[in-house]
Amino acid sequence: MFNALCELYPDDAGLGLCLGYIQLLKGEFLPAIRRADKFLASGVDADEKRVGQMIRSRALWGIGRKKEARAITRRFIQTEKDFQ
């Protein structure tokens, strides 16, 4: 269903990110990274970016890029601390 919606609304970054999350859960890490990257490049605000960054981090971990995944997670945690 999300594939069809993404075809109908290719400029809707939120739909793409939802599909990216589904791909992450299915173990389709490279497509999930591409969806997260597209979402992050779409000009969303800082609060929304955190979701994309976490999906990207988990997908990077899934393909063995653990150092990069940890760096994203550290930035996420620091941002959360600064936000509080």
mmCIF file of the N, C-alpha and C atoms, coordinates in Angstrom:
data_MODEL
# 
_entry.id   MODEL 
# 
loop_
_atom_site.group_PDB 
_atom_site.id 
_atom_site.type_symbol 
_atom_site.label_atom_id 
_atom_site.label_alt_id 
_atom_site.label_comp_id 
_atom_site.label_asym_id 
_atom_site.label_entity_id 
_atom_site.label_seq_id 
_atom_site.pdbx_PDB_ins_code 
_atom_site.Cartn_x 
_atom_site.Cartn_y 
_atom_site.Cartn_z 
_atom_site.occupancy 
_atom_site.B_iso_or_equiv 
_atom_site.pdbx_formal_charge 
_atom_site.auth_seq_id 
_atom_site.auth_comp_id 
_atom_site.auth_asym_id 
_atom_site.auth_atom_id 
_atom_site.pdbx_PDB_model_num 
ATOM 1   N N  . MET A 1 1  ? 0.813  -1.179 0.000  1.00 0.00 ? 1  MET A N  1 
ATOM 2   C CA . MET A 1 1  ? 0.000  0.000  0.000  1.00 0.00 ? 1  MET A CA 1 
ATOM 3   C C  . MET A 1 1  ? 0.873  1.267  0.000  1.00 0.00 ? 1  MET A C  1 
ATOM 4   N N  . PHE A 1 2  ? 1.928  1.281  0.858  1.00 0.00 ? 2  PHE A N  1 
ATOM 5   C CA . PHE A 1 2  ? 2.797  2.459  0.894  1.00 0.00 ? 2  PHE A CA 1 
ATOM 6   C C  . PHE A 1 2  ? 3.544  2.634  -0.423 1.00 0.00 ? 2  PHE A C  1 
ATOM 7   N N  . ASN A 1 3  ? 3.897  1.526  -1.070 1.00 0.00 ? 3  ASN A N  1 
ATOM 8   C CA . ASN A 1 3  ? 4.542  1.642  -2.382 1.00 0.00 ? 3  ASN A CA 1 
ATOM 9   C C  . ASN A 1 3  ? 3.639  2.391  -3.349 1.00 0.00 ? 3  ASN A C  1 
ATOM 10  N N  . ALA A 1 4  ? 2.351  2.026  -3.369 1.00 0.00 ? 4  ALA A N  1 
ATOM 11  C CA . ALA A 1 4  ? 1.406  2.678  -4.273 1.00 0.00 ? 4  ALA A CA 1 
ATOM 12  C C  . ALA A 1 4  ? 1.243  4.155  -3.916 1.00 0.00 ? 4  ALA A C  1 
ATOM 13  N N  . LEU A 1 5  ? 1.137  4.440  -2.632 1.00 0.00 ? 5  LEU A N  1 
ATOM 14  C CA . LEU A 1 5  ? 1.001  5.839  -2.210 1.00 0.00 ? 5  LEU A CA 1 
ATOM 15  C C  . LEU A 1 5  ? 2.233  6.660  -2.588 1.00 0.00 ? 5  LEU A C  1 
ATOM 16  N N  . CYS A 1 6  ? 3.406  6.064  -2.444 1.00 0.00 ? 6  CYS A N  1 
ATOM 17  C CA . CYS A 1 6  ? 4.641  6.777  -2.806 1.00 0.00 ? 6  CYS A CA 1 
ATOM 18  C C  . CYS A 1 6  ? 4.707  7.025  -4.304 1.00 0.00 ? 6  CYS A C  1 
ATOM 19  N N  . GLU A 1 7  ? 4.140  6.111  -5.088 1.00 0.00 ? 7  GLU A N  1 
ATOM 20  C CA . GLU A 1 7  ? 4.087  6.327  -6.535 1.00 0.00 ? 7  GLU A CA 1 
ATOM 21  C C  . GLU A 1 7  ? 3.121  7.460  -6.878 1.00 0.00 ? 7  GLU A C  1 
ATOM 22  N N  . LEU A 1 8  ? 1.990  7.504  -6.174 1.00 0.00 ? 8  LEU A N  1 
ATOM 23  C CA . LEU A 1 8  ? 1.006  8.549  -6.430 1.00 0.00 ? 8  LEU A CA 1 
ATOM 24  C C  . LEU A 1 8  ? 1.464  9.920  -5.938 1.00 0.00 ? 8  LEU A C  1 
ATOM 25  N N  . TYR A 1 9  ? 2.196  9.926  -4.831 1.00 0.00 ? 9  TYR A N  1 
ATOM 26  C CA . TYR A 1 9  ? 2.640  11.187 -4.207 1.00 0.00 ? 9  TYR A CA 1 
ATOM 27  C C  . TYR A 1 9  ? 4.151  11.161 -3.974 1.00 0.00 ? 9  TYR A C  1 
ATOM 28  N N  . PRO A 1 10 ? 4.930  11.211 -5.042 1.00 0.00 ? 10 PRO A N  1 
ATOM 29  C CA . PRO A 1 10 ? 6.389  11.073 -4.909 1.00 0.00 ? 10 PRO A CA 1 
ATOM 30  C C  . PRO A 1 10 ? 7.056  12.204 -4.121 1.00 0.00 ? 10 PRO A C  1 
ATOM 31  N N  . ASP A 1 11 ? 6.403  13.349 -4.018 1.00 0.00 ? 11 ASP A N  1 
ATOM 32  C CA . ASP A 1 11 ? 7.003  14.477 -3.302 1.00 0.00 ? 11 ASP A CA 1 
ATOM 33  C C  . ASP A 1 11 ? 6.652  14.499 -1.819 1.00 0.00 ? 11 ASP A C  1 
ATOM 34  N N  . ASP A 1 12 ? 5.868  13.543 -1.364 1.00 0.00 ? 12 ASP A N  1 
ATOM 35  C CA . ASP A 1 12 ? 5.486  13.486 0.045  1.00 0.00 ? 12 ASP A CA 1 
ATOM 36  C C  . ASP A 1 12 ? 6.562  12.715 0.817  1.00 0.00 ? 12 ASP A C  1 
ATOM 37  N N  . ALA A 1 13 ? 7.467  13.460 1.427  1.00 0.00 ? 13 ALA A N  1 
ATOM 38  C CA . ALA A 1 13 ? 8.595  12.843 2.131  1.00 0.00 ? 13 ALA A CA 1 
ATOM 39  C C  . ALA A 1 13 ? 8.141  11.999 3.313  1.00 0.00 ? 13 ALA A C  1 
ATOM 40  N N  . GLY A 1 14 ? 7.050  12.386 3.955  1.00 0.00 ? 14 GLY A N  1 
ATOM 41  C CA . GLY A 1 14 ? 6.545  11.628 5.099  1.00 0.00 ? 14 GLY A CA 1 
ATOM 42  C C  . GLY A 1 14 ? 6.104  10.227 4.722  1.00 0.00 ? 14 GLY A C  1 
ATOM 43  N N  . LEU A 1 15 ? 5.415  10.098 3.588  1.00 0.00 ? 15 LEU A N  1 
ATOM 44  C CA . LEU A 1 15 ? 5.026  8.771  3.108  1.00 0.00 ? 15 LEU A CA 1 
ATOM 45  C C  . LEU A 1 15 ? 6.261  7.934  2.810  1.00 0.00 ? 15 LEU A C  1 
ATOM 46  N N  . GLY A 1 16 ? 7.237  8.564  2.185  1.00 0.00 ? 16 GLY A N  1 
ATOM 47  C CA . GLY A 1 16 ? 8.475  7.854  1.872  1.00 0.00 ? 16 GLY A CA 1 
ATOM 48  C C  . GLY A 1 16 ? 9.176  7.360  3.126  1.00 0.00 ? 16 GLY A C  1 
ATOM 49  N N  . LEU A 1 17 ? 9.159  8.180  4.162  1.00 0.00 ? 17 LEU A N  1 
ATOM 50  C CA . LEU A 1 17 ? 9.802  7.763  5.405  1.00 0.00 ? 17 LEU A CA 1 
ATOM 51  C C  . LEU A 1 17 ? 9.042  6.607  6.054  1.00 0.00 ? 17 LEU A C  1 
ATOM 52  N N  . CYS A 1 18 ? 7.719  6.631  5.966  1.00 0.00 ? 18 CYS A N  1 
ATOM 53  C CA . CYS A 1 18 ? 6.933  5.504  6.490  1.00 0.00 ? 18 CYS A CA 1 
ATOM 54  C C  . CYS A 1 18 ? 7.323  4.214  5.777  1.00 0.00 ? 18 CYS A C  1 
ATOM 55  N N  . LEU A 1 19 ? 7.464  4.283  4.474  1.00 0.00 ? 19 LEU A N  1 
ATOM 56  C CA . LEU A 1 19 ? 7.891  3.109  3.712  1.00 0.00 ? 19 LEU A CA 1 
ATOM 57  C C  . LEU A 1 19 ? 9.312  2.724  4.130  1.00 0.00 ? 19 LEU A C  1 
ATOM 58  N N  . GLY A 1 20 ? 10.162 3.709  4.357  1.00 0.00 ? 20 GLY A N  1 
ATOM 59  C CA . GLY A 1 20 ? 11.516 3.418  4.820  1.00 0.00 ? 20 GLY A CA 1 
ATOM 60  C C  . GLY A 1 20 ? 11.526 2.677  6.145  1.00 0.00 ? 20 GLY A C  1 
ATOM 61  N N  . TYR A 1 21 ? 10.627 3.035  7.047  1.00 0.00 ? 21 TYR A N  1 
ATOM 62  C CA . TYR A 1 21 ? 10.537 2.345  8.334  1.00 0.00 ? 21 TYR A CA 1 
ATOM 63  C C  . TYR A 1 21 ? 10.086 0.896  8.136  1.00 0.00 ? 21 TYR A C  1 
ATOM 64  N N  . ILE A 1 22 ? 9.121  0.700  7.255  1.00 0.00 ? 22 ILE A N  1 
ATOM 65  C CA . ILE A 1 22 ? 8.679  -0.666 6.951  1.00 0.00 ? 22 ILE A CA 1 
ATOM 66  C C  . ILE A 1 22 ? 9.832  -1.470 6.369  1.00 0.00 ? 22 ILE A C  1 
ATOM 67  N N  . GLN A 1 23 ? 10.590 -0.857 5.462  1.00 0.00 ? 23 GLN A N  1 
ATOM 68  C CA . GLN A 1 23 ? 11.740 -1.537 4.871  1.00 0.00 ? 23 GLN A CA 1 
ATOM 69  C C  . GLN A 1 23 ? 12.766 -1.884 5.941  1.00 0.00 ? 23 GLN A C  1 
ATOM 70  N N  . LEU A 1 24 ? 12.985 -0.977 6.878  1.00 0.00 ? 24 LEU A N  1 
ATOM 71  C CA . LEU A 1 24 ? 13.909 -1.238 7.977  1.00 0.00 ? 24 LEU A CA 1 
ATOM 72  C C  . LEU A 1 24 ? 13.459 -2.463 8.761  1.00 0.00 ? 24 LEU A C  1 
ATOM 73  N N  . LEU A 1 25 ? 12.185 -2.517 9.106  1.00 0.00 ? 25 LEU A N  1 
ATOM 74  C CA . LEU A 1 25 ? 11.658 -3.645 9.872  1.00 0.00 ? 25 LEU A CA 1 
ATOM 75  C C  . LEU A 1 25 ? 11.765 -4.964 9.110  1.00 0.00 ? 25 LEU A C  1 
ATOM 76  N N  . LYS A 1 26 ? 11.704 -4.891 7.787  1.00 0.00 ? 26 LYS A N  1 
ATOM 77  C CA . LYS A 1 26 ? 11.812 -6.091 6.950  1.00 0.00 ? 26 LYS A CA 1 
ATOM 78  C C  . LYS A 1 26 ? 13.262 -6.481 6.676  1.00 0.00 ? 26 LYS A C  1 
ATOM 79  N N  . GLY A 1 27 ? 14.205 -5.672 7.160  1.00 0.00 ? 27 GLY A N  1 
ATOM 80  C CA . GLY A 1 27 ? 15.615 -5.968 6.916  1.00 0.00 ? 27 GLY A CA 1 
ATOM 81  C C  . GLY A 1 27 ? 16.114 -5.474 5.574  1.00 0.00 ? 27 GLY A C  1 
ATOM 82  N N  . GLU A 1 28 ? 15.365 -4.612 4.925  1.00 0.00 ? 28 GLU A N  1 
ATOM 83  C CA . GLU A 1 28 ? 15.757 -4.019 3.644  1.00 0.00 ? 28 GLU A CA 1 
ATOM 84  C C  . GLU A 1 28 ? 16.471 -2.705 3.946  1.00 0.00 ? 28 GLU A C  1 
ATOM 85  N N  . PHE A 1 29 ? 17.730 -2.823 4.379  1.00 0.00 ? 29 PHE A N  1 
ATOM 86  C CA . PHE A 1 29 ? 18.438 -1.682 4.947  1.00 0.00 ? 29 PHE A CA 1 
ATOM 87  C C  . PHE A 1 29 ? 18.829 -0.612 3.924  1.00 0.00 ? 29 PHE A C  1 
ATOM 88  N N  . LEU A 1 30 ? 19.311 -1.006 2.763  1.00 0.00 ? 30 LEU A N  1 
ATOM 89  C CA . LEU A 1 30 ? 19.728 -0.004 1.776  1.00 0.00 ? 30 LEU A CA 1 
ATOM 90  C C  . LEU A 1 30 ? 18.554 0.844  1.277  1.00 0.00 ? 30 LEU A C  1 
ATOM 91  N N  . PRO A 1 31 ? 17.399 0.238  0.946  1.00 0.00 ? 31 PRO A N  1 
ATOM 92  C CA . PRO A 1 31 ? 16.265 1.087  0.581  1.00 0.00 ? 31 PRO A CA 1 
ATOM 93  C C  . PRO A 1 31 ? 15.812 1.984  1.733  1.00 0.00 ? 31 PRO A C  1 
ATOM 94  N N  . ALA A 1 32 ? 15.904 1.490  2.963  1.00 0.00 ? 32 ALA A N  1 
ATOM 95  C CA . ALA A 1 32 ? 15.529 2.315  4.121  1.00 0.00 ? 32 ALA A CA 1 
ATOM 96  C C  . ALA A 1 32 ? 16.453 3.518  4.251  1.00 0.00 ? 32 ALA A C  1 
ATOM 97  N N  . ILE A 1 33 ? 17.741 3.316  4.001  1.00 0.00 ? 33 ILE A N  1 
ATOM 98  C CA . ILE A 1 33 ? 18.700 4.426  4.055  1.00 0.00 ? 33 ILE A CA 1 
ATOM 99  C C  . ILE A 1 33 ? 18.371 5.453  2.978  1.00 0.00 ? 33 ILE A C  1 
ATOM 100 N N  . ARG A 1 34 ? 18.075 4.977  1.774  1.00 0.00 ? 34 ARG A N  1 
ATOM 101 C CA . ARG A 1 34 ? 17.732 5.907  0.686  1.00 0.00 ? 34 ARG A CA 1 
ATOM 102 C C  . ARG A 1 34 ? 16.483 6.718  1.029  1.00 0.00 ? 34 ARG A C  1 
ATOM 103 N N  . ARG A 1 35 ? 15.482 6.080  1.607  1.00 0.00 ? 35 ARG A N  1 
ATOM 104 C CA . ARG A 1 35 ? 14.252 6.792  1.994  1.00 0.00 ? 35 ARG A CA 1 
ATOM 105 C C  . ARG A 1 35 ? 14.546 7.817  3.088  1.00 0.00 ? 35 ARG A C  1 
ATOM 106 N N  . ALA A 1 36 ? 15.349 7.420  4.078  1.00 0.00 ? 36 ALA A N  1 
ATOM 107 C CA . ALA A 1 36 ? 15.690 8.348  5.165  1.00 0.00 ? 36 ALA A CA 1 
ATOM 108 C C  . ALA A 1 36 ? 16.481 9.535  4.618  1.00 0.00 ? 36 ALA A C  1 
ATOM 109 N N  . ASP A 1 37 ? 17.428 9.274  3.729  1.00 0.00 ? 37 ASP A N  1 
ATOM 110 C CA . ASP A 1 37 ? 18.223 10.360 3.136  1.00 0.00 ? 37 ASP A CA 1 
ATOM 111 C C  . ASP A 1 37 ? 17.342 11.337 2.359  1.00 0.00 ? 37 ASP A C  1 
ATOM 112 N N  . LYS A 1 38 ? 16.404 10.795 1.590  1.00 0.00 ? 38 LYS A N  1 
ATOM 113 C CA . LYS A 1 38 ? 15.504 11.657 0.822  1.00 0.00 ? 38 LYS A CA 1 
ATOM 114 C C  . LYS A 1 38 ? 14.657 12.503 1.774  1.00 0.00 ? 38 LYS A C  1 
ATOM 115 N N  . PHE A 1 39 ? 14.188 11.898 2.846  1.00 0.00 ? 39 PHE A N  1 
ATOM 116 C CA . PHE A 1 39 ? 13.396 12.615 3.838  1.00 0.00 ? 39 PHE A CA 1 
ATOM 117 C C  . PHE A 1 39 ? 14.221 13.733 4.471  1.00 0.00 ? 39 PHE A C  1 
ATOM 118 N N  . LEU A 1 40 ? 15.451 13.419 4.862  1.00 0.00 ? 40 LEU A N  1 
ATOM 119 C CA . LEU A 1 40 ? 16.308 14.408 5.524  1.00 0.00 ? 40 LEU A CA 1 
ATOM 120 C C  . LEU A 1 40 ? 16.660 15.564 4.590  1.00 0.00 ? 40 LEU A C  1 
ATOM 121 N N  . ALA A 1 41 ? 16.730 15.294 3.304  1.00 0.00 ? 41 ALA A N  1 
ATOM 122 C CA . ALA A 1 41 ? 17.076 16.332 2.325  1.00 0.00 ? 41 ALA A CA 1 
ATOM 123 C C  . ALA A 1 41 ? 15.861 17.163 1.908  1.00 0.00 ? 41 ALA A C  1 
ATOM 124 N N  . SER A 1 42 ? 14.679 16.794 2.393  1.00 0.00 ? 42 SER A N  1 
ATOM 125 C CA . SER A 1 42 ? 13.453 17.452 1.928  1.00 0.00 ? 42 SER A CA 1 
ATOM 126 C C  . SER A 1 42 ? 13.135 18.759 2.638  1.00 0.00 ? 42 SER A C  1 
ATOM 127 N N  . GLY A 1 43 ? 13.967 19.167 3.582  1.00 0.00 ? 43 GLY A N  1 
ATOM 128 C CA . GLY A 1 43 ? 13.737 20.439 4.247  1.00 0.00 ? 43 GLY A CA 1 
ATOM 129 C C  . GLY A 1 43 ? 12.798 20.367 5.432  1.00 0.00 ? 43 GLY A C  1 
ATOM 130 N N  . VAL A 1 44 ? 12.681 19.202 6.037  1.00 0.00 ? 44 VAL A N  1 
ATOM 131 C CA . VAL A 1 44 ? 11.821 19.075 7.211  1.00 0.00 ? 44 VAL A CA 1 
ATOM 132 C C  . VAL A 1 44 ? 12.466 19.764 8.411  1.00 0.00 ? 44 VAL A C  1 
ATOM 133 N N  . ASP A 1 45 ? 11.648 20.083 9.410  1.00 0.00 ? 45 ASP A N  1 
ATOM 134 C CA . ASP A 1 45 ? 12.188 20.783 10.578 1.00 0.00 ? 45 ASP A CA 1 
ATOM 135 C C  . ASP A 1 45 ? 12.981 19.832 11.483 1.00 0.00 ? 45 ASP A C  1 
ATOM 136 N N  . ALA A 1 46 ? 13.645 20.395 12.467 1.00 0.00 ? 46 ALA A N  1 
ATOM 137 C CA . ALA A 1 46 ? 14.560 19.636 13.327 1.00 0.00 ? 46 ALA A CA 1 
ATOM 138 C C  . ALA A 1 46 ? 13.869 18.501 14.062 1.00 0.00 ? 46 ALA A C  1 
ATOM 139 N N  . ASP A 1 47 ? 12.646 18.715 14.531 1.00 0.00 ? 47 ASP A N  1 
ATOM 140 C CA . ASP A 1 47 ? 11.931 17.658 15.233 1.00 0.00 ? 47 ASP A CA 1 
ATOM 141 C C  . ASP A 1 47 ? 11.669 16.467 14.323 1.00 0.00 ? 47 ASP A C  1 
ATOM 142 N N  . GLU A 1 48 ? 11.264 16.736 13.106 1.00 0.00 ? 48 GLU A N  1 
ATOM 143 C CA . GLU A 1 48 ? 10.991 15.658 12.160 1.00 0.00 ? 48 GLU A CA 1 
ATOM 144 C C  . GLU A 1 48 ? 12.273 14.969 11.713 1.00 0.00 ? 48 GLU A C  1 
ATOM 145 N N  . LYS A 1 49 ? 13.361 15.720 11.627 1.00 0.00 ? 49 LYS A N  1 
ATOM 146 C CA . LYS A 1 49 ? 14.632 15.135 11.195 1.00 0.00 ? 49 LYS A CA 1 
ATOM 147 C C  . LYS A 1 49 ? 15.101 14.030 12.131 1.00 0.00 ? 49 LYS A C  1 
ATOM 148 N N  . ARG A 1 50 ? 14.772 14.152 13.402 1.00 0.00 ? 50 ARG A N  1 
ATOM 149 C CA . ARG A 1 50 ? 15.229 13.143 14.367 1.00 0.00 ? 50 ARG A CA 1 
ATOM 150 C C  . ARG A 1 50 ? 14.706 11.757 13.995 1.00 0.00 ? 50 ARG A C  1 
ATOM 151 N N  . VAL A 1 51 ? 13.479 11.688 13.507 1.00 0.00 ? 51 VAL A N  1 
ATOM 152 C CA . VAL A 1 51 ? 12.909 10.399 13.122 1.00 0.00 ? 51 VAL A CA 1 
ATOM 153 C C  . VAL A 1 51 ? 13.705 9.808  11.953 1.00 0.00 ? 51 VAL A C  1 
ATOM 154 N N  . GLY A 1 52 ? 13.960 10.628 10.950 1.00 0.00 ? 52 GLY A N  1 
ATOM 155 C CA . GLY A 1 52 ? 14.742 10.169 9.803  1.00 0.00 ? 52 GLY A CA 1 
ATOM 156 C C  . GLY A 1 52 ? 16.141 9.746  10.191 1.00 0.00 ? 52 GLY A C  1 
ATOM 157 N N  . GLN A 1 53 ? 16.755 10.474 11.101 1.00 0.00 ? 53 GLN A N  1 
ATOM 158 C CA . GLN A 1 53 ? 18.110 10.134 11.539 1.00 0.00 ? 53 GLN A CA 1 
ATOM 159 C C  . GLN A 1 53 ? 18.145 8.796  12.277 1.00 0.00 ? 53 GLN A C  1 
ATOM 160 N N  . MET A 1 54 ? 17.140 8.531  13.082 1.00 0.00 ? 54 MET A N  1 
ATOM 161 C CA . MET A 1 54 ? 17.122 7.266  13.806 1.00 0.00 ? 54 MET A CA 1 
ATOM 162 C C  . MET A 1 54 ? 16.882 6.078  12.871 1.00 0.00 ? 54 MET A C  1 
ATOM 163 N N  . ILE A 1 55 ? 16.015 6.255  11.881 1.00 0.00 ? 55 ILE A N  1 
ATOM 164 C CA . ILE A 1 55 ? 15.818 5.184  10.895 1.00 0.00 ? 55 ILE A CA 1 
ATOM 165 C C  . ILE A 1 55 ? 17.110 4.952  10.133 1.00 0.00 ? 55 ILE A C  1 
ATOM 166 N N  . ARG A 1 56 ? 17.764 6.042  9.745  1.00 0.00 ? 56 ARG A N  1 
ATOM 167 C CA . ARG A 1 56 ? 19.038 5.923  9.021  1.00 0.00 ? 56 ARG A CA 1 
ATOM 168 C C  . ARG A 1 56 ? 20.086 5.223  9.878  1.00 0.00 ? 56 ARG A C  1 
ATOM 169 N N  . SER A 1 57 ? 20.154 5.580  11.150 1.00 0.00 ? 57 SER A N  1 
ATOM 170 C CA . SER A 1 57 ? 21.127 4.975  12.053 1.00 0.00 ? 57 SER A CA 1 
ATOM 171 C C  . SER A 1 57 ? 20.898 3.468  12.190 1.00 0.00 ? 57 SER A C  1 
ATOM 172 N N  . ARG A 1 58 ? 19.672 3.073  12.400 1.00 0.00 ? 58 ARG A N  1 
ATOM 173 C CA . ARG A 1 58 ? 19.373 1.642  12.554 1.00 0.00 ? 58 ARG A CA 1 
ATOM 174 C C  . ARG A 1 58 ? 19.662 0.864  11.278 1.00 0.00 ? 58 ARG A C  1 
ATOM 175 N N  . ALA A 1 59 ? 19.376 1.470  10.125 1.00 0.00 ? 59 ALA A N  1 
ATOM 176 C CA . ALA A 1 59 ? 19.641 0.805  8.855  1.00 0.00 ? 59 ALA A CA 1 
ATOM 177 C C  . ALA A 1 59 ? 21.151 0.693  8.606  1.00 0.00 ? 59 ALA A C  1 
ATOM 178 N N  . LEU A 1 60 ? 21.893 1.738  8.950  1.00 0.00 ? 60 LEU A N  1 
ATOM 179 C CA . LEU A 1 60 ? 23.358 1.669  8.815  1.00 0.00 ? 60 LEU A CA 1 
ATOM 180 C C  . LEU A 1 60 ? 23.917 0.557  9.685  1.00 0.00 ? 60 LEU A C  1 
ATOM 181 N N  . TRP A 1 61 ? 23.397 0.444  10.894 1.00 0.00 ? 61 TRP A N  1 
ATOM 182 C CA . TRP A 1 61 ? 23.830 -0.633 11.790 1.00 0.00 ? 61 TRP A CA 1 
ATOM 183 C C  . TRP A 1 61 ? 23.555 -1.992 11.134 1.00 0.00 ? 61 TRP A C  1 
ATOM 184 N N  . GLY A 1 62 ? 22.404 -2.087 10.491 1.00 0.00 ? 62 GLY A N  1 
ATOM 185 C CA . GLY A 1 62 ? 22.012 -3.341 9.849  1.00 0.00 ? 62 GLY A CA 1 
ATOM 186 C C  . GLY A 1 62 ? 22.937 -3.770 8.725  1.00 0.00 ? 62 GLY A C  1 
ATOM 187 N N  . ILE A 1 63 ? 23.572 -2.816 8.060  1.00 0.00 ? 63 ILE A N  1 
ATOM 188 C CA . ILE A 1 63 ? 24.504 -3.183 6.978  1.00 0.00 ? 63 ILE A CA 1 
ATOM 189 C C  . ILE A 1 63 ? 25.947 -3.188 7.459  1.00 0.00 ? 63 ILE A C  1 
ATOM 190 N N  . GLY A 1 64 ? 26.133 -3.062 8.771  1.00 0.00 ? 64 GLY A N  1 
ATOM 191 C CA . GLY A 1 64 ? 27.474 -3.178 9.328  1.00 0.00 ? 64 GLY A CA 1 
ATOM 192 C C  . GLY A 1 64 ? 28.254 -1.886 9.443  1.00 0.00 ? 64 GLY A C  1 
ATOM 193 N N  . ARG A 1 65 ? 27.631 -0.763 9.165  1.00 0.00 ? 65 ARG A N  1 
ATOM 194 C CA . ARG A 1 65 ? 28.319 0.530  9.276  1.00 0.00 ? 65 ARG A CA 1 
ATOM 195 C C  . ARG A 1 65 ? 28.077 1.095  10.677 1.00 0.00 ? 65 ARG A C  1 
ATOM 196 N N  . LYS A 1 66 ? 28.601 0.361  11.647 1.00 0.00 ? 66 LYS A N  1 
ATOM 197 C CA . LYS A 1 66 ? 28.307 0.631  13.050 1.00 0.00 ? 66 LYS A CA 1 
ATOM 198 C C  . LYS A 1 66 ? 28.894 1.944  13.546 1.00 0.00 ? 66 LYS A C  1 
ATOM 199 N N  . LYS A 1 67 ? 30.084 2.300  13.087 1.00 0.00 ? 67 LYS A N  1 
ATOM 200 C CA . LYS A 1 67 ? 30.697 3.555  13.526 1.00 0.00 ? 67 LYS A CA 1 
ATOM 201 C C  . LYS A 1 67 ? 29.839 4.748  13.119 1.00 0.00 ? 67 LYS A C  1 
ATOM 202 N N  . GLU A 1 68 ? 29.369 4.734  11.890 1.00 0.00 ? 68 GLU A N  1 
ATOM 203 C CA . GLU A 1 68 ? 28.519 5.821  11.392 1.00 0.00 ? 68 GLU A CA 1 
ATOM 204 C C  . GLU A 1 68 ? 27.174 5.842  12.132 1.00 0.00 ? 68 GLU A C  1 
ATOM 205 N N  . ALA A 1 69 ? 26.630 4.657  12.381 1.00 0.00 ? 69 ALA A N  1 
ATOM 206 C CA . ALA A 1 69 ? 25.360 4.561  13.114 1.00 0.00 ? 69 ALA A CA 1 
ATOM 207 C C  . ALA A 1 69 ? 25.509 5.115  14.528 1.00 0.00 ? 69 ALA A C  1 
ATOM 208 N N  . ARG A 1 70 ? 26.619 4.787  15.186 1.00 0.00 ? 70 ARG A N  1 
ATOM 209 C CA . ARG A 1 70 ? 26.853 5.297  16.540 1.00 0.00 ? 70 ARG A CA 1 
ATOM 210 C C  . ARG A 1 70 ? 26.977 6.821  16.551 1.00 0.00 ? 70 ARG A C  1 
ATOM 211 N N  . ALA A 1 71 ? 27.637 7.368  15.554 1.00 0.00 ? 71 ALA A N  1 
ATOM 212 C CA . ALA A 1 71 ? 27.812 8.827  15.486 1.00 0.00 ? 71 ALA A CA 1 
ATOM 213 C C  . ALA A 1 71 ? 26.460 9.527  15.366 1.00 0.00 ? 71 ALA A C  1 
ATOM 214 N N  . ILE A 1 72 ? 25.575 8.988  14.544 1.00 0.00 ? 72 ILE A N  1 
ATOM 215 C CA . ILE A 1 72 ? 24.235 9.573  14.401 1.00 0.00 ? 72 ILE A CA 1 
ATOM 216 C C  . ILE A 1 72 ? 23.489 9.482  15.719 1.00 0.00 ? 72 ILE A C  1 
ATOM 217 N N  . THR A 1 73 ? 23.583 8.329  16.372 1.00 0.00 ? 73 THR A N  1 
ATOM 218 C CA . THR A 1 73 ? 22.888 8.141  17.646 1.00 0.00 ? 73 THR A CA 1 
ATOM 219 C C  . THR A 1 73 ? 23.436 9.080  18.712 1.00 0.00 ? 73 THR A C  1 
ATOM 220 N N  . ARG A 1 74 ? 24.759 9.276  18.741 1.00 0.00 ? 74 ARG A N  1 
ATOM 221 C CA . ARG A 1 74 ? 25.345 10.217 19.707 1.00 0.00 ? 74 ARG A CA 1 
ATOM 222 C C  . ARG A 1 74 ? 24.826 11.637 19.482 1.00 0.00 ? 74 ARG A C  1 
ATOM 223 N N  . ARG A 1 75 ? 24.780 12.053 18.217 1.00 0.00 ? 75 ARG A N  1 
ATOM 224 C CA . ARG A 1 75 ? 24.247 13.388 17.909 1.00 0.00 ? 75 ARG A CA 1 
ATOM 225 C C  . ARG A 1 75 ? 22.789 13.502 18.334 1.00 0.00 ? 75 ARG A C  1 
ATOM 226 N N  . PHE A 1 76 ? 22.027 12.439 18.112 1.00 0.00 ? 76 PHE A N  1 
ATOM 227 C CA . PHE A 1 76 ? 20.621 12.427 18.506 1.00 0.00 ? 76 PHE A CA 1 
ATOM 228 C C  . PHE A 1 76 ? 20.487 12.588 20.020 1.00 0.00 ? 76 PHE A C  1 
ATOM 229 N N  . ILE A 1 77 ? 21.271 11.838 20.763 1.00 0.00 ? 77 ILE A N  1 
ATOM 230 C CA . ILE A 1 77 ? 21.209 11.919 22.225 1.00 0.00 ? 77 ILE A CA 1 
ATOM 231 C C  . ILE A 1 77 ? 21.629 13.294 22.707 1.00 0.00 ? 77 ILE A C  1 
ATOM 232 N N  . GLN A 1 78 ? 22.680 13.853 22.124 1.00 0.00 ? 78 GLN A N  1 
ATOM 233 C CA . GLN A 1 78 ? 23.125 15.190 22.525 1.00 0.00 ? 78 GLN A CA 1 
ATOM 234 C C  . GLN A 1 78 ? 22.060 16.237 22.242 1.00 0.00 ? 78 GLN A C  1 
ATOM 235 N N  . THR A 1 79 ? 21.411 16.121 21.087 1.00 0.00 ? 79 THR A N  1 
ATOM 236 C CA . THR A 1 79 ? 20.342 17.057 20.740 1.00 0.00 ? 79 THR A CA 1 
ATOM 237 C C  . THR A 1 79 ? 19.200 16.957 21.749 1.00 0.00 ? 79 THR A C  1 
ATOM 238 N N  . GLU A 1 80 ? 18.870 15.737 22.143 1.00 0.00 ? 80 GLU A N  1 
ATOM 239 C CA . GLU A 1 80 ? 17.811 15.542 23.120 1.00 0.00 ? 80 GLU A CA 1 
ATOM 240 C C  . GLU A 1 80 ? 18.185 16.190 24.457 1.00 0.00 ? 80 GLU A C  1 
ATOM 241 N N  . LYS A 1 81 ? 19.435 16.030 24.864 1.00 0.00 ? 81 LYS A N  1 
ATOM 242 C CA . LYS A 1 81 ? 19.893 16.646 26.121 1.00 0.00 ? 81 LYS A CA 1 
ATOM 243 C C  . LYS A 1 81 ? 19.821 18.169 26.037 1.00 0.00 ? 81 LYS A C  1 
ATOM 244 N N  . ASP A 1 82 ? 20.237 18.715 24.886 1.00 0.00 ? 82 ASP A N  1 
ATOM 245 C CA . ASP A 1 82 ? 20.220 20.162 24.700 1.00 0.00 ? 82 ASP A CA 1 
ATOM 246 C C  . ASP A 1 82 ? 18.784 20.694 24.665 1.00 0.00 ? 82 ASP A C  1 
ATOM 247 N N  . PHE A 1 83 ? 17.875 19.881 24.153 1.00 0.00 ? 83 PHE A N  1 
ATOM 248 C CA . PHE A 1 83 ? 16.473 20.282 24.013 1.00 0.00 ? 83 PHE A CA 1 
ATOM 249 C C  . PHE A 1 83 ? 15.777 20.402 25.367 1.00 0.00 ? 83 PHE A C  1 
ATOM 250 N N  . GLN A 1 84 ? 16.185 19.577 26.315 1.00 0.00 ? 84 GLN A N  1 
ATOM 251 C CA . GLN A 1 84 ? 15.528 19.548 27.619 1.00 0.00 ? 84 GLN A CA 1 
ATOM 252 C C  . GLN A 1 84 ? 15.948 20.705 28.433 1.00 0.00 ? 84 GLN A C  1 
# 
